[in-house]
Amino acid sequence: MSRKHEVVIVGGGHNGLTVACYLARAGVDVCVLESLPYVGGGVISSRSVVPGFKADICSIWHGFIQANPLLLEDELGLKSKFGLRYLTSENQFGVLFPDDSHLNIYRDVERTCQSIAKFSQKDADAYRRFHGWGEQMLDMLTQGMFNPPPPFGAFVAALDQSPPGRALLRSLMMSALDLCDEWFESDAVKVALTKFSAQSGIAPGTLGSGIVLFLFIPLTHKYGGAIPMGGSGALSEAMERCLAHHGGTVLTERTVEQVLTSGGRASGVRLRGGEEIHATKAVVSNLHARQLAELVDPSLLPADFVGQLRQLKRSEYGAVSQGYALREAPRYKAGDEVSDALFVEFAPLPLETFLRGFDELRYGRVRMDMPTVGCQTRLDPSRAPEGKHTLHLFHYAPFELAGGGAARWDEVRQEVANGILATLQQRTTNMGADNIIGRLVETPLDLSRRNPAMISGDYNHIGMYLSQQLGNRYLPGWGYRTPVDGLWMCGPSCHPGGGVTGGGRAAVQPLMESLGVDFARAIRG
């Protein structure tokens, strides 16, 4: 038994769906294969916490994608035709310190500066200048995020042609911590800002992490982070509707075991159970880059290519994610400015304590004192029964634990989850057991089991280091291609990397060019 399509996409995460939607809109016959019972990858909402509640357990912040023409210009009609609606808040982040003092990041720059001034007027002035500098570069940087990247050398050479470009290039080579040390004086401000850069899965002191901060600040003020109405998975669900509208196919619970080739060219896939699905034009892998070597005839992959795949470096840490069903929203002792924030970042002080936390993660030790908290039902009551709430509790965590490795997560899952919850309980007045209706806990090991493409539980697939970014991602010189003709890559392993970016928009462009499809004409309809 077999079926045939023009393009077959392996993996139904939001990047694979993005590629599929653009192709289908252009009239290409596309089939998306997903091993799980649902599409979305890390962009999903769980209904398994308690019936009637939708809890996000992977992605929660849809920030960078707001600058993507996919949404900004509504190129696929996700908002105008397929039911996607985003909600945002003026109060984007409340950064909560151990003494319940707090620093808030608002959409409005001046209001943010007023909050920073509580800690340092000098830093408030510096933040205003830093934002202005980043804002000048933002359009160039976001254009680069959502289109195929040039070779890394060409990118560096282009920036080296002007003083502003050289200043940006220098910053891209720096760590977020180094960048903050140059601009700011207060520990509170440095911790608050580098905590945001750390969401990328690399520590604030790691070289190359400065790019995240450089993007985050101006993007948050210009576009604002947002959440989809109905849960993070509403984005994936809108894409699935878009794909169906344009004649595309989604097949779930289909595990691909092999990429088929004919004459050295990708010609389809074989599923577990033996079914073959043929692709007359291309196969696209939305899996982890290393899994290419498991799917393709080894004789078709050069030894040096396989060696480079093996050398890909994962992120520095993963996360323990918890989804809660609550009777009422958390009330912070720090007051309404924190309680009303879209997300709350717990930030240890002084700076040394904060940084030592990342050292401990590197050596397999768990920290429980710096979670990220989101009570999305404050903004989107549709996620829970009337009057009830959902909550996302996220904390960085090592992939392997000291004294037992990854397998030890099964032993300590509940203990760690309870410890992180205790941190939240200490800073709120109403997060006792009587407020909790149910919860779901997912460790890095759990994530790797649920989604095998996230090896070790790395939600970025591979680390967001400068050596693995831009034209170096997934491997230098390959872009979205592979050594096998007709076999392409997309997903977190590729530019622009992990997170909710709609990065498939960049991946689909060279693929469409190879198929003789005009991308610009396709998005115009």
C-alpha positions as CSV (number, residue, x, y, z in Angstrom):
1,M,0.0,0.0,0.0
2,S,1.4,3.4,-0.9
3,R,0.4,6.9,-1.7
4,K,2.0,9.7,-3.7
5,H,2.5,13.5,-3.1
6,E,4.8,16.1,-4.6
7,V,6.4,17.0,-1.3
8,V,6.5,14.9,1.9
9,I,7.4,16.7,5.2
10,V,8.6,14.5,8.0
11,G,7.5,16.0,11.3
12,G,4.5,18.2,12.0
13,G,6.0,20.8,14.3
14,H,5.2,24.5,13.6
15,N,8.2,24.9,11.3
16,G,7.2,21.9,9.2
17,L,3.6,23.2,9.1
18,T,4.9,26.6,8.0
19,V,6.8,25.1,5.1
20,A,3.7,23.0,4.2
21,C,1.3,25.9,4.3
22,Y,3.5,28.1,2.0
23,L,3.9,25.2,-0.5
24,A,0.2,24.3,-0.5
25,R,-0.8,28.0,-1.0
26,A,1.4,27.9,-4.0
27,G,-0.4,24.9,-5.4
28,V,2.1,22.2,-4.4
29,D,0.6,18.8,-3.2
30,V,2.0,18.4,0.3
31,C,1.7,15.7,2.9
32,V,2.9,16.2,6.5
33,L,3.7,13.1,8.5
34,E,3.7,13.3,12.3
35,S,4.5,10.4,14.7
36,L,2.4,11.8,17.5
37,P,-1.4,11.9,17.6
38,Y,-1.3,15.7,17.1
39,V,0.7,18.2,15.2
40,G,2.6,21.2,16.7
41,G,5.8,19.8,18.1
42,G,6.6,22.2,20.9
43,V,3.8,24.6,20.0
44,I,1.0,22.7,21.6
45,S,-1.5,23.0,24.5
46,S,-2.3,20.1,26.8
47,R,-5.8,19.1,27.7
48,S,-4.6,16.3,30.0
49,V,-4.1,18.4,33.2
50,V,-7.8,18.5,34.0
51,P,-10.7,18.3,31.6
52,G,-11.8,21.8,30.5
53,F,-8.3,23.4,31.0
54,K,-5.8,24.1,28.3
55,A,-2.2,24.3,29.7
56,D,0.9,25.2,27.7
57,I,3.7,22.8,28.6
58,C,6.3,23.8,26.0
59,S,6.3,27.1,24.2
60,I,4.5,29.9,26.0
61,W,5.9,33.2,24.7
62,H,5.1,34.0,21.0
63,G,7.5,37.0,20.7
64,F,9.9,36.7,17.7
65,I,7.1,35.5,15.4
66,Q,5.3,38.8,15.8
67,A,7.9,40.4,13.6
68,N,7.7,37.6,11.0
69,P,5.8,38.6,7.8
70,L,4.0,35.3,8.3
71,L,2.0,37.2,10.9
72,L,2.9,40.8,10.4
73,E,1.6,40.7,6.8
74,D,-0.7,37.7,7.5
75,E,0.8,36.1,4.4
76,L,-1.0,32.8,5.0
77,G,-4.3,34.3,6.2
78,L,-3.9,32.6,9.6
79,K,-5.4,35.6,11.4
80,S,-7.9,36.8,8.7
81,K,-9.1,33.4,7.5
82,F,-8.2,30.6,9.9
83,G,-9.1,31.8,13.3
84,L,-5.7,32.7,14.8
85,R,-6.0,35.6,17.3
86,Y,-3.2,36.9,19.5
87,L,-3.5,38.7,22.8
88,T,-0.9,41.0,24.3
89,S,-0.3,43.1,27.4
90,E,1.3,46.5,28.0
91,N,2.8,44.9,31.1
92,Q,5.0,42.3,29.4
93,F,7.3,41.1,32.2
94,G,7.5,41.5,35.9
95,V,11.0,40.7,37.2
96,L,10.7,39.7,40.8
97,F,13.7,39.9,43.2
98,P,14.2,38.1,46.5
99,D,13.0,41.1,48.7
100,D,9.8,41.4,46.5
101,S,11.1,44.5,44.8
102,H,10.5,44.3,41.1
103,L,11.4,45.7,37.7
104,N,8.8,45.7,34.9
105,I,9.3,45.6,31.2
106,Y,6.4,47.4,29.5
107,R,5.6,47.9,25.8
108,D,6.2,51.6,26.5
109,V,10.0,52.4,26.7
110,E,9.6,55.4,29.0
111,R,7.5,53.5,31.4
112,T,10.1,50.7,31.4
113,C,12.8,53.3,32.1
114,Q,10.8,54.6,35.1
115,S,10.8,51.1,36.5
116,I,14.5,50.7,36.0
117,A,15.1,54.1,37.6
118,K,14.0,52.6,40.9
119,F,17.3,50.8,40.9
120,S,19.5,53.2,38.9
121,Q,18.8,56.4,37.1
122,K,22.0,55.9,35.2
123,D,20.8,52.5,34.0
124,A,17.4,53.9,33.0
125,D,19.2,56.4,30.7
126,A,21.4,53.7,29.4
127,Y,18.4,51.4,28.7
128,R,16.9,54.2,26.6
129,R,20.1,54.5,24.6
130,F,20.5,50.7,24.2
131,H,16.9,50.4,23.0
132,G,17.5,53.2,20.5
133,W,20.6,51.5,19.1
134,G,18.8,48.2,18.8
135,E,15.8,49.8,17.2
136,Q,17.9,51.1,14.4
137,M,19.2,47.6,13.7
138,L,15.9,45.7,14.3
139,D,14.5,45.7,10.8
140,M,17.7,44.4,9.4
141,L,18.0,41.7,12.0
142,T,14.4,40.5,11.7
143,Q,14.6,40.5,7.9
144,G,17.6,38.2,8.4
145,M,15.7,36.0,10.8
146,F,12.9,35.2,8.5
147,N,14.7,34.8,5.2
148,P,17.6,32.4,4.3
149,P,20.8,33.5,5.8
150,P,23.9,34.3,3.7
151,P,27.1,32.3,4.3
152,F,28.5,33.3,7.7
153,G,31.6,34.8,6.1
154,A,29.5,37.0,3.8
155,F,27.4,38.2,6.8
156,V,30.5,39.2,8.7
157,A,32.0,40.9,5.7
158,A,28.8,42.9,5.1
159,L,28.7,44.1,8.7
160,D,32.4,45.1,8.5
161,Q,31.7,47.7,5.9
162,S,30.4,50.4,8.2
163,P,30.9,51.7,11.8
164,P,27.4,50.7,12.9
165,G,27.8,47.3,11.3
166,R,31.1,46.8,13.1
167,A,29.6,47.8,16.4
168,L,26.8,45.3,15.8
169,L,29.2,42.6,14.8
170,R,31.2,43.1,18.0
171,S,28.1,42.8,20.1
172,L,27.1,39.6,18.4
173,M,30.4,38.1,19.4
174,M,29.9,39.0,23.0
175,S,28.0,37.4,25.8
176,A,24.8,38.9,27.2
177,L,26.6,39.4,30.5
178,D,29.5,41.3,28.8
179,L,27.0,43.4,26.9
180,C,25.2,44.3,30.2
181,D,28.5,45.0,32.0
182,E,29.3,47.6,29.3
183,W,25.9,49.3,29.5
184,F,24.6,49.0,33.0
185,E,25.8,49.3,36.6
186,S,23.0,47.7,38.8
187,D,23.0,44.0,39.6
188,A,19.2,44.1,39.5
189,V,19.2,45.4,35.9
190,K,21.9,43.1,34.7
191,V,20.1,40.1,36.2
192,A,16.7,41.1,34.8
193,L,18.0,41.5,31.3
194,T,20.4,38.5,31.1
195,K,17.5,36.3,32.5
196,F,15.7,37.0,29.2
197,S,18.8,36.0,27.2
198,A,19.0,32.8,29.1
199,Q,15.7,31.6,27.8
200,S,17.6,30.6,24.6
201,G,19.2,27.7,26.5
202,I,22.6,29.2,26.8
203,A,24.0,30.9,30.0
204,P,24.3,34.7,30.1
205,G,28.1,34.4,30.2
206,T,28.4,32.3,27.1
207,L,29.9,34.1,24.1
208,G,27.3,34.8,21.4
209,S,24.4,35.1,23.8
210,G,24.4,38.9,23.3
211,I,22.4,38.5,20.1
212,V,19.3,37.4,22.0
213,L,19.4,40.5,24.2
214,F,20.0,42.7,21.3
215,L,16.9,41.4,19.6
216,F,14.7,40.9,22.6
217,I,14.7,44.5,23.9
218,P,13.7,46.4,20.7
219,L,11.4,43.7,19.5
220,T,9.5,43.6,22.8
221,H,8.8,47.3,22.7
222,K,8.0,47.4,19.0
223,Y,5.9,44.3,18.6
224,G,5.3,42.9,22.1
225,G,5.3,39.3,23.1
226,A,1.9,37.7,22.8
227,I,-0.1,34.5,23.5
228,P,-2.6,32.9,21.1
229,M,-6.2,32.8,22.3
230,G,-7.0,29.2,23.1
231,G,-3.5,28.2,24.0
232,S,-0.1,28.0,22.4
233,G,-1.3,25.2,20.2
234,A,-3.8,27.5,18.5
235,L,-1.0,28.6,16.1
236,S,-0.4,25.0,15.0
237,E,-4.2,24.4,14.8
238,A,-4.6,27.5,12.5
239,M,-1.8,26.2,10.3
240,E,-3.4,22.8,10.1
241,R,-6.7,24.5,8.9
242,C,-4.8,26.6,6.4
243,L,-3.1,23.5,5.0
244,A,-6.3,21.6,4.7
245,H,-8.0,24.6,2.9
246,H,-5.2,24.6,0.3
247,G,-5.5,20.9,-0.3
248,G,-2.6,19.7,1.9
249,T,-2.7,16.5,3.9
250,V,-1.7,15.8,7.5
251,L,-1.3,12.2,8.7
252,T,-0.7,11.7,12.4
253,E,0.6,8.6,14.2
254,R,2.9,7.9,11.3
255,T,6.5,7.3,12.2
256,V,9.0,7.6,9.4
257,E,11.8,4.9,9.6
258,Q,13.6,5.6,6.3
259,V,14.0,8.1,3.6
260,L,13.7,6.3,0.2
261,T,16.0,7.2,-2.6
262,S,16.1,6.5,-6.3
263,G,19.2,7.2,-8.3
264,G,20.7,9.0,-5.4
265,R,17.7,11.3,-5.1
266,A,15.1,11.4,-2.3
267,S,11.9,9.8,-3.6
268,G,9.7,9.2,-0.5
269,V,9.6,7.6,2.9
270,R,9.0,4.3,4.5
271,L,6.8,4.2,7.7
272,R,7.0,1.9,10.6
273,G,4.8,-1.0,9.5
274,G,6.1,-0.9,5.9
275,E,3.8,1.6,4.2
276,E,5.6,3.8,1.6
277,I,4.7,7.4,0.8
278,H,6.3,8.6,-2.4
279,A,7.4,12.2,-3.1
280,T,7.8,13.2,-6.7
281,K,9.6,16.5,-6.0
282,A,11.1,16.6,-2.5
283,V,11.3,15.3,1.1
284,V,11.7,17.7,3.9
285,S,12.9,16.7,7.4
286,N,11.6,18.7,10.3
287,L,13.5,16.3,12.7
288,H,16.7,16.8,14.6
289,A,19.7,17.3,12.3
290,R,21.5,14.3,13.7
291,Q,18.5,12.1,12.8
292,L,19.4,12.5,9.1
293,A,22.1,9.9,9.6
294,E,19.5,7.4,10.9
295,L,17.0,7.9,8.1
296,V,19.2,8.0,5.0
297,D,21.3,5.2,3.4
298,P,24.7,5.8,4.9
299,S,26.4,5.4,1.5
300,L,24.8,8.7,0.4
301,L,26.2,10.8,3.2
302,P,29.9,11.8,3.1
303,A,31.9,10.8,6.1
304,D,32.8,14.3,6.9
305,F,29.2,15.4,6.8
306,V,28.2,12.7,9.3
307,G,31.2,13.6,11.5
308,Q,30.0,17.2,11.6
309,L,26.5,16.1,12.5
310,R,28.0,14.2,15.5
311,Q,29.8,17.3,16.6
312,L,26.7,19.4,16.9
313,K,26.5,20.8,20.4
314,R,23.2,20.8,22.3
315,S,22.0,23.6,24.5
316,E,23.6,24.1,27.9
317,Y,20.4,23.1,29.7
318,G,16.8,22.2,29.3
319,A,13.8,22.7,31.5
320,V,11.2,21.3,33.9
321,S,7.8,22.6,32.7
322,Q,4.7,22.4,34.8
323,G,1.1,23.1,33.7
324,Y,-1.5,23.9,36.4
325,A,-5.3,24.1,36.7
326,L,-6.1,26.6,39.4
327,R,-9.2,27.8,41.2
328,E,-7.8,31.4,41.2
329,A,-4.9,33.3,39.7
330,P,-1.8,33.7,41.8
331,R,-1.6,36.8,43.9
332,Y,1.9,38.0,44.4
333,K,3.0,39.6,47.7
334,A,4.8,42.2,45.6
335,G,1.5,43.6,44.4
336,D,-0.5,44.1,41.2
337,E,2.3,45.3,39.0
338,V,3.8,41.8,39.3
339,S,0.5,39.9,39.4
340,D,-0.7,41.6,36.2
341,A,2.4,41.0,34.1
342,L,2.0,38.7,31.2
343,F,5.0,36.7,32.6
344,V,6.9,36.8,35.9
345,E,10.6,36.2,36.0
346,F,12.0,35.2,39.4
347,A,15.5,36.7,39.6
348,P,18.0,35.9,42.3
349,L,20.4,38.6,43.7
350,P,23.2,39.5,43.8
351,L,24.5,38.9,40.3
352,E,27.0,36.3,41.5
353,T,24.2,34.1,43.0
354,F,22.3,34.3,39.7
355,L,25.4,33.4,37.6
356,R,26.4,30.5,39.9
357,G,23.0,29.0,39.2
358,F,24.0,28.4,35.6
359,D,27.3,26.9,36.8
360,E,25.3,24.4,38.9
361,L,23.2,23.5,35.9
362,R,26.3,22.7,33.9
363,Y,27.4,20.2,36.5
364,G,24.0,18.5,36.8
365,R,22.7,20.2,39.9
366,V,19.1,21.4,40.1
367,R,18.1,25.0,40.9
368,M,14.6,25.9,42.0
369,D,14.8,29.6,42.8
370,M,14.5,31.3,39.4
371,P,11.3,30.1,37.6
372,T,9.4,31.8,34.9
373,V,5.6,32.0,35.6
374,G,2.7,32.7,33.2
375,C,-0.9,32.8,34.2
376,Q,-2.3,33.2,30.7
377,T,-5.9,33.1,31.7
378,R,-5.6,36.6,33.1
379,L,-5.5,37.6,29.5
380,D,-7.3,34.6,27.9
381,P,-10.1,33.2,30.0
382,S,-11.0,30.8,27.2
383,R,-8.3,28.4,28.4
384,A,-10.2,27.4,31.6
385,P,-13.8,27.1,32.9
386,E,-15.4,30.4,34.0
387,G,-13.6,31.9,37.0
388,K,-10.8,29.3,36.9
389,H,-7.2,29.7,35.7
390,T,-4.2,27.9,34.2
391,L,-0.6,28.5,35.0
392,H,2.7,27.7,33.4
393,L,5.7,27.1,35.7
394,F,9.0,26.8,33.8
395,H,12.5,26.4,35.3
396,Y,15.9,25.7,33.7
397,A,17.2,22.2,34.4
398,P,20.1,20.0,33.5
399,F,19.7,17.3,30.9
400,E,21.7,14.9,33.0
401,L,21.6,15.0,36.8
402,A,24.6,14.6,39.0
403,G,24.7,11.1,40.5
404,G,22.6,9.3,38.1
405,G,22.3,11.0,34.7
406,A,19.1,11.5,32.7
407,A,17.5,8.4,34.1
408,R,17.5,9.9,37.6
409,W,14.8,12.4,36.5
410,D,12.1,9.6,37.0
411,E,13.2,9.4,40.6
412,V,13.3,13.1,41.4
413,R,10.6,14.5,39.1
414,Q,8.1,15.2,41.8
415,E,10.6,16.4,44.4
416,V,12.0,18.9,41.9
417,A,8.6,20.0,40.8
418,N,7.5,20.5,44.4
419,G,10.6,22.5,45.1
420,I,9.9,24.9,42.2
421,L,6.3,25.2,43.3
422,A,7.5,26.0,46.8
423,T,9.4,29.0,45.4
424,L,6.2,30.3,43.9
425,Q,4.3,29.7,47.1
426,Q,6.8,31.7,49.1
427,R,6.1,34.8,46.9
428,T,2.3,34.5,46.7
429,T,-0.5,34.5,49.1
430,N,-2.8,31.9,47.6
431,M,-0.8,29.1,45.9
432,G,-1.5,26.4,48.5
433,A,-2.8,23.0,47.8
434,D,-6.4,24.2,48.1
435,N,-5.9,26.3,45.0
436,I,-4.5,23.6,42.8
437,I,-7.0,21.4,40.9
438,G,-4.4,19.5,39.0
439,R,-1.0,19.7,37.4
440,L,1.2,18.1,34.7
441,V,5.0,17.9,35.1
442,E,7.5,17.4,32.2
443,T,11.2,17.0,32.8
444,P,13.9,17.0,30.0
445,L,13.7,13.2,30.0
446,D,9.9,13.3,29.6
447,L,10.2,15.7,26.7
448,S,12.7,13.5,24.9
449,R,10.4,10.6,25.3
450,R,7.3,12.5,24.1
451,N,9.1,14.1,21.2
452,P,12.1,12.1,20.0
453,A,13.2,15.0,17.8
454,M,14.1,16.9,21.0
455,I,17.1,14.7,21.8
456,S,17.9,14.8,25.5
457,G,15.0,17.2,26.0
458,D,16.6,20.0,24.0
459,Y,13.8,22.2,22.8
460,N,16.2,24.0,20.5
461,H,17.5,20.7,18.9
462,I,21.0,22.2,19.0
463,G,22.5,25.0,21.0
464,M,22.0,28.6,20.0
465,Y,25.7,29.4,20.0
466,L,27.2,31.8,17.5
467,S,29.1,28.8,16.0
468,Q,25.7,27.2,15.3
469,Q,23.7,30.3,14.3
470,L,22.9,32.2,11.1
471,G,24.7,30.6,8.1
472,N,26.4,28.1,10.4
473,R,23.1,26.4,11.3
474,Y,22.5,23.5,11.0
475,L,26.0,23.0,9.4
476,P,28.2,25.7,7.7
477,G,27.6,25.8,4.0
478,W,24.5,23.6,3.9
479,G,21.7,26.0,4.6
480,Y,18.5,23.9,4.3
481,R,20.0,21.4,1.8
482,T,21.6,18.0,2.5
483,P,24.0,15.8,0.5
484,V,21.0,13.9,-0.9
485,D,19.4,15.6,-3.9
486,G,15.8,16.4,-3.1
487,L,16.1,16.0,0.6
488,W,15.8,19.2,2.6
489,M,15.9,20.4,6.2
490,C,13.8,22.7,8.3
491,G,13.0,23.1,12.0
492,P,14.8,24.2,15.1
493,S,18.0,22.6,13.9
494,C,18.1,25.2,11.1
495,H,18.2,29.0,11.0
496,P,16.7,30.9,12.8
497,G,16.7,28.2,15.5
498,G,14.5,27.3,18.4
499,G,11.5,29.1,19.8
500,V,8.3,30.2,18.2
501,T,9.6,32.0,15.1
502,G,7.7,30.7,12.1
503,G,11.2,29.9,10.9
504,G,9.8,27.6,8.1
505,R,9.3,30.8,6.1
506,A,13.0,31.0,5.6
507,A,13.4,27.3,4.9
508,V,10.7,27.2,2.2
509,Q,12.2,29.9,0.0
510,P,15.2,27.9,-1.5
511,L,13.0,24.8,-1.7
512,M,10.4,26.7,-3.7
513,E,13.1,28.2,-5.9
514,S,14.3,24.6,-6.6
515,L,10.8,23.7,-7.6
516,G,10.4,26.7,-9.9
517,V,7.8,28.3,-7.7
518,D,8.0,32.1,-7.3
519,F,7.9,32.8,-3.5
520,A,6.9,36.5,-3.9
521,R,4.1,35.6,-6.2
522,A,2.9,32.8,-3.9
523,I,2.5,35.1,-0.9
524,R,0.7,37.6,-3.0
525,G,-1.8,35.0,-3.8
